[in-house]
Amino acid sequence: MLRLVWSLSIALALTSIFVMLVLIVRRVIVTRLEKNRNAAKARLNAALIRFTADEDKEKVLASLSGIPKTVIADAGFEFLALLRGNERREIEEVFAEIGIQRVIRKQLRQGNRSQRIFAAERLTAFPAAETNRALLAALRDRSRQVRIAAAIALGEMQALPPLADVMNMIGYRGQRSARIVDLFQTLGAERSEELRSVALDIRANALMRSAAIAVLGQTGDYSHLAFIREMTRDESADIAAAAVNAVGRLAHPSSAPTVIEALRHADWRVRSEAAQAVRLVGARDAIPELTTLLEDAEWPVRYWAAHALHAFGQEGIDMLRSIAEGDPSRSQRTASMVMAEDAA
């Protein structure tokens, strides 16, 4: 029995030494790889900086030939993030010439989730049939965030399939990603009817429907105004608030009655959006309602109501000054603060 204990102890000690040696070797290898990668990244940045100065394509191609393409695919796009216009486009063309898009397409297929997301975003620099096919395949990725990133990339390249099909692939259940707004913003004005369909789709949650309405409001197209006004009466406060915000963005004077009605909404988020929208549509008839809202239980409503009164010129300013000089109350404190902001 004692011999067994000693044998086991020796075995454990040898195992510990072996594991320690493996960890040391691994650390040395990782350190060396990291050092080589940092050196390659430094050479890459130096080559790209020179290229932005002298635009010598042959020289930069020669410099990049000795740098691993995986380093270029990652560090190269970090450098591109600092550029705009022709400088960026010229470097993207250099990357395309040495085949970086093939490396990125492989990352989109085989990388971890973060790599797949970044790969989808980077592929927009290489518009081509192969890029479209890779991104379309990524719409069936196991990660929802990757599917959304692929859809955004396709939208930016004007190659997005019908939005209803894309939303079915992304999935409705549990959808809470704010990047849905980015996806909707890639749709051109000619595809706004698809956004209306999402806004009306009962399968979609309030976030998705609100995002569709928000983007319609950003188009500046008054043909959507009647539809958005109708959505201000939706039973969901989130959707109603988004619609009131969109009405304010479109800033058409005919929307004044809609905004004034929203000032009386039961949900404070809708009232707050209405208080911000009221000055954008020029609804001077809302001054009595705004004065009442200075006593609202919710701070954002009181704050934006006071700002709306101030925006209506001397009549609103006189009203605020009168309230600020009155007895202490919610409205008196709010009016005093907004008047003090104006004085500052």
Beta strands, then each sheet from edge to edge (+ up, - down):
end
